[in-house]
C-alpha cells in the first residue's frame, strides 16, 4: 500500500492539473471502488472548482468550491495518471512496471486546465468520498489519526508521550496511525535503521517514566523526517503498484538501506552486521541486529 511519500508525490503531481481548475466532466465507469461511490458523484463534482489539494496521512483531500471535500485513497493498487495533449509531463525511471490495462480506469476527471486525470485501480481497494468541509474533523476515516510526521508539531517530546508505558514493539507503535499518521512498513524499517534502534524494543523505552523523551526519541524523530523527505524527493518507492501521476515509477527503492535487503551487509559505517528479515504481526521487518539496539 502506498505510504506517505508516495501519496505526497501523487498530490504534487495532481496539483498543477487540478488546483484552481473546474471539473468539466466526470465519468465513473463503475459505481463502486472499495465502497460505493457517493450518490450523484459525478453531478456533485461537475462545474465545481478545486480550491486546494492537500494530504492527510495517506489520504488526498481536494477542497471544492461547493463546500465539500473529495477524500481519496489509493488503496493497494490505485494510481492517478495525468495526461495533457496525449503526453506525460514528468520524466522518471522505471523499476517494476505495471500492466497498462485501461479497463481499470474506473474514474476519469476532465479538468478545465486541459488535463485529463484517470484513476486506475486493478484491485479496487481505493476509495473516493465526498465530505462536507464543516464535518471533516468528525470524518471516521480521519478523526483518529495522529500527527503528521513532517509537521512542526511532531517532535521527540510528542512521540515519547504517545509511547509512554506502551509494551508493544517500537515498530508496531510507529505503524499505529493514532500515534503518527502516514507511516508504513517500508519507512518505519528505514527510519529505525537510521536511528540505530531495534524494531523489537519496547516502545516505552524511548521515554522516561514521566513521558519525557530520551536520546532514543531524539534520534528517531529526525530519522523519520529525513527518510520521508528523501523518499518524497525521489518520487516515492515503487515495489509493485505505486506510480507517479505521469505513469512513471518512483526511485527511492534504489536507496533502501534495509528494506528487502536481507542477507546483505549493513550500510551503517563501521558496522559488520548483516541485514535480517523477521516477521512482526504478520509483516516483514528488515533490520541489522548488530547496530540496531
C-alpha positions as CSV (number, residue, x, y, z in Angstrom):
1,X,0.0,0.0,0.0
2,X,1.4,3.5,-0.8
3,X,2.7,5.3,2.2
4,X,3.1,9.0,2.9
5,X,5.9,9.8,0.4
6,X,4.0,8.0,-2.4
7,X,0.8,9.9,-1.6
8,X,2.6,13.2,-1.3
9,X,4.3,12.5,-4.7
10,X,0.8,11.9,-6.2
11,X,-0.5,15.1,-4.6
12,X,2.3,17.2,-6.1
13,X,1.7,15.6,-9.5
14,X,-2.0,16.3,-9.4
15,X,-1.8,19.9,-8.1
16,X,-0.9,21.6,-11.4
17,X,-3.7,19.8,-13.2
18,X,-6.4,20.2,-10.6
19,X,-5.8,23.2,-8.3
20,X,-7.8,26.2,-9.5
21,X,-9.4,24.1,-12.2
22,X,-13.1,23.1,-12.7
23,X,-14.4,19.6,-13.3
24,X,-15.6,19.9,-16.9
25,X,-16.7,16.3,-16.9
26,X,-16.6,13.4,-14.5
27,X,-17.0,9.8,-15.7
28,X,-17.4,6.9,-13.3
29,X,-17.2,3.6,-15.2
30,X,-18.5,1.8,-12.2
31,X,-20.5,2.6,-9.1
32,X,-18.0,1.4,-6.5
33,X,-14.4,1.1,-5.6
34,X,-13.7,-0.3,-2.2
35,X,-17.0,1.1,-1.2
36,X,-19.9,2.5,-3.3
37,X,-19.2,5.9,-4.7
38,X,-21.3,8.8,-3.2
39,X,-24.8,9.2,-4.6
40,X,-24.8,11.5,-7.6
41,X,-21.0,11.5,-7.5
42,X,-20.4,12.9,-11.0
43,X,-23.1,15.5,-10.7
44,X,-21.8,16.8,-7.4
45,X,-18.4,17.3,-8.9
46,X,-19.2,18.8,-12.3
47,X,-18.6,22.6,-12.6
48,X,-17.0,22.7,-9.1
49,X,-13.6,24.2,-8.7
50,X,-10.7,22.5,-6.8
51,X,-9.8,25.3,-4.4
52,X,-6.9,23.4,-2.9
53,X,-5.4,19.9,-2.9
54,X,-4.0,18.6,0.3
55,X,-2.9,15.4,2.1
56,X,-3.7,14.0,5.5
57,X,-1.7,10.9,6.3
58,X,-2.3,8.6,3.3
59,X,-5.4,10.4,2.1
60,X,-5.7,13.1,-0.7
61,X,-8.1,15.9,0.0
62,X,-9.5,18.1,-2.8
63,X,-11.2,21.1,-1.3
64,X,-14.1,22.1,-3.6
65,X,-15.9,25.4,-4.2
66,X,-19.2,23.6,-3.2
67,X,-18.1,23.3,0.4
68,X,-17.4,19.6,0.0
69,X,-14.0,17.9,0.2
70,X,-13.3,15.0,-2.1
71,X,-11.5,12.4,0.1
72,X,-9.4,10.0,-2.0
73,X,-7.3,6.9,-1.0
74,X,-5.1,4.9,-3.4
75,X,-5.7,1.6,-1.6
76,X,-3.4,-1.3,-2.6
77,X,-3.0,-0.7,-6.3
78,X,-4.6,2.7,-7.2
79,X,-2.8,5.3,-9.1
80,X,-3.7,8.6,-10.8
81,X,-2.5,9.3,-14.3
82,X,-2.4,12.9,-15.7
83,X,-2.3,13.5,-19.4
84,X,-2.4,16.7,-21.5
85,X,-2.2,16.7,-25.2
86,X,-1.6,13.0,-25.0
87,X,1.7,13.4,-23.3
88,X,3.1,12.8,-19.8
89,X,5.0,15.8,-18.4
90,X,7.4,14.4,-15.8
91,X,10.2,12.0,-16.6
92,X,11.1,9.2,-14.4
93,X,13.0,5.9,-14.3
94,X,11.1,2.5,-14.3
95,X,11.6,-0.2,-11.7
96,X,8.7,-2.8,-11.8
97,X,6.3,-1.6,-14.4
98,X,2.7,-2.5,-14.0
99,X,0.3,-3.8,-16.7
100,X,-1.3,-0.9,-18.7
101,X,-4.8,-2.2,-18.6
102,X,-7.1,0.7,-19.3
103,X,-10.2,-1.4,-18.3
104,X,-9.2,-0.5,-14.7
105,X,-9.5,3.3,-15.3
106,X,-12.6,3.5,-13.1
107,X,-12.9,7.3,-12.6
108,X,-12.0,10.0,-15.2
109,X,-11.8,13.7,-14.4
110,X,-11.8,16.2,-17.3
111,X,-10.4,19.4,-15.9
112,X,-10.7,23.0,-17.2
113,X,-6.9,23.1,-17.1
114,X,-6.9,20.9,-20.2
115,X,-5.7,17.9,-18.2
116,X,-7.4,14.5,-18.0
117,X,-7.0,12.8,-14.7
118,X,-7.6,9.0,-14.6
119,X,-7.9,6.9,-11.5
120,X,-6.7,3.3,-12.3
121,X,-7.2,0.6,-9.6
122,X,-7.0,-3.1,-10.6
123,X,-7.8,-4.4,-7.1
124,X,-10.4,-1.7,-6.3
125,X,-9.2,-1.2,-2.7
126,X,-9.0,2.6,-3.3
127,X,-11.9,4.9,-2.4
128,X,-13.5,8.3,-3.1
129,X,-15.8,10.0,-0.7
130,X,-17.4,13.4,-0.5
131,X,-17.5,15.0,2.9
132,X,-18.8,18.5,3.9
133,X,-15.8,20.6,4.9
134,X,-17.6,21.5,8.1
135,X,-17.7,17.8,9.1
136,X,-14.2,16.9,8.2
137,X,-12.9,16.8,11.8
138,X,-15.6,14.2,12.6
139,X,-15.0,12.1,9.5
140,X,-14.4,8.5,10.7
141,X,-11.6,7.9,8.3
142,X,-9.6,10.9,9.6
143,X,-10.6,11.8,13.2
144,X,-8.4,9.2,15.0
145,X,-5.3,10.0,13.0
146,X,-2.2,11.1,14.9
147,X,0.1,14.0,14.0
148,X,1.7,14.4,10.6
149,X,5.4,13.2,10.9
150,X,6.6,16.1,8.7
151,X,4.6,18.7,10.6
152,X,6.2,21.2,13.0
153,X,4.2,19.7,15.9
154,X,5.8,16.3,15.5
155,X,8.7,16.2,17.9
156,X,10.6,13.8,20.2
157,X,8.6,15.1,23.1
158,X,5.2,14.3,21.4
159,X,6.3,10.9,20.2
160,X,7.7,10.0,23.7
161,X,4.4,10.9,25.4
162,X,2.5,8.8,22.9
163,X,4.8,5.8,23.6
164,X,4.9,6.2,27.3
165,X,4.1,2.9,29.1
166,X,3.5,1.0,25.9
167,X,4.6,-2.6,25.9
168,X,4.1,-3.1,22.2
169,X,7.2,-3.1,20.0
170,X,8.6,0.1,18.7
171,X,7.8,-0.9,15.1
172,X,4.2,-1.6,16.0
173,X,3.8,1.7,17.7
174,X,5.2,3.6,14.7
175,X,2.7,1.7,12.4
176,X,-0.2,2.8,14.7
177,X,-1.8,5.6,12.8
178,X,-3.2,7.0,16.0
179,X,0.4,7.6,17.2
180,X,1.8,9.0,14.0
181,X,-0.1,9.3,10.7
182,X,1.1,8.1,7.3
183,X,4.0,5.8,8.2
184,X,4.0,2.3,6.8
185,X,6.2,-0.8,6.8
186,X,8.9,0.4,4.4
187,X,9.7,3.8,6.1
188,X,9.4,2.5,9.6
189,X,12.1,-0.1,8.8
190,X,14.2,2.5,7.1
191,X,13.9,5.1,9.9
192,X,14.7,2.6,12.7
193,X,17.8,1.7,10.9
194,X,18.9,5.3,10.5
195,X,18.2,5.9,14.2
196,X,20.1,2.6,15.2
197,X,17.0,1.4,17.1
198,X,15.8,-2.2,17.1
199,X,12.3,-2.8,15.8
200,X,11.8,-5.3,18.6
201,X,12.5,-3.0,21.6
202,X,9.5,-1.8,23.6
203,X,8.0,1.4,22.5
204,X,8.1,2.7,26.1
205,X,11.9,2.7,26.0
206,X,12.1,5.9,24.0
207,X,10.5,7.8,27.0
208,X,11.3,8.3,30.7
209,X,8.8,7.3,33.4
210,X,7.3,10.7,33.3
211,X,7.0,10.6,29.4
212,X,9.9,12.9,28.7
213,X,11.9,12.0,25.5
214,X,15.3,10.3,25.9
215,X,18.2,10.2,23.4
216,X,16.5,7.4,21.5
217,X,13.4,9.6,20.8
218,X,15.8,12.4,19.9
219,X,17.4,10.2,17.3
220,X,14.2,8.6,16.0
221,X,12.2,11.7,15.1
222,X,14.9,13.3,12.8
223,X,15.4,9.9,11.2
224,X,11.7,9.7,10.4
225,X,11.6,13.1,8.9
226,X,14.8,12.6,6.9
227,X,13.8,9.3,5.4
228,X,10.3,10.7,4.4
229,X,11.8,13.8,2.8
230,X,14.4,11.7,1.0
231,X,11.7,9.4,-0.3
232,X,9.5,12.3,-1.5
233,X,12.4,13.9,-3.3
234,X,12.9,10.5,-5.1
235,X,9.2,10.3,-6.1
236,X,8.4,7.6,-3.6
237,X,9.2,3.9,-3.7
238,X,7.9,1.6,-6.5
239,X,7.7,-2.1,-5.5
240,X,4.6,-3.4,-7.2
241,X,1.9,-0.8,-7.6
242,X,3.0,2.8,-6.9
243,X,3.2,5.1,-9.9
244,X,3.7,8.8,-10.2
245,X,0.9,10.7,-11.9
246,X,2.7,10.7,-15.2
247,X,2.7,6.9,-15.2
248,X,6.4,6.5,-14.3
249,X,7.6,4.8,-11.2
250,X,9.3,6.2,-8.1
251,X,13.0,5.8,-7.5
252,X,13.5,5.6,-3.7
253,X,13.6,1.7,-3.7
254,X,17.2,2.1,-5.1
255,X,18.1,3.9,-1.9
256,X,16.7,1.3,0.6
257,X,19.2,0.7,3.4
258,X,17.5,-2.4,4.9
259,X,14.0,-2.9,3.4
260,X,14.1,-6.1,1.3
261,X,17.8,-6.3,1.8
262,X,18.0,-9.4,4.0
263,X,21.4,-11.1,3.7
264,X,23.3,-8.0,2.6
265,X,25.9,-6.1,4.6
266,X,24.6,-3.4,6.9
267,X,25.2,0.0,5.3
268,X,25.9,1.7,8.7
269,X,29.6,2.9,8.6
270,X,31.8,0.6,10.7
271,X,29.1,-2.0,11.2
272,X,29.9,-5.6,10.3
273,X,26.4,-6.8,10.7
274,X,24.1,-8.4,8.1
275,X,20.5,-7.4,7.4
276,X,18.0,-9.8,8.7
277,X,14.3,-10.4,8.0
278,X,11.9,-11.3,10.8
279,X,8.1,-11.3,10.9
280,X,6.2,-9.0,13.3
281,X,2.5,-9.1,13.5
282,X,2.4,-10.8,10.1
283,X,4.6,-8.1,8.4
284,X,8.2,-8.4,7.2
285,X,10.7,-6.4,9.2
286,X,14.2,-5.8,8.0
287,X,16.9,-4.6,10.3
288,X,20.5,-5.0,11.4
289,X,20.7,-7.0,14.7
290,X,24.3,-5.7,15.3
291,X,23.9,-1.9,15.3
292,X,20.2,-1.5,15.9
293,X,19.7,-1.9,19.6
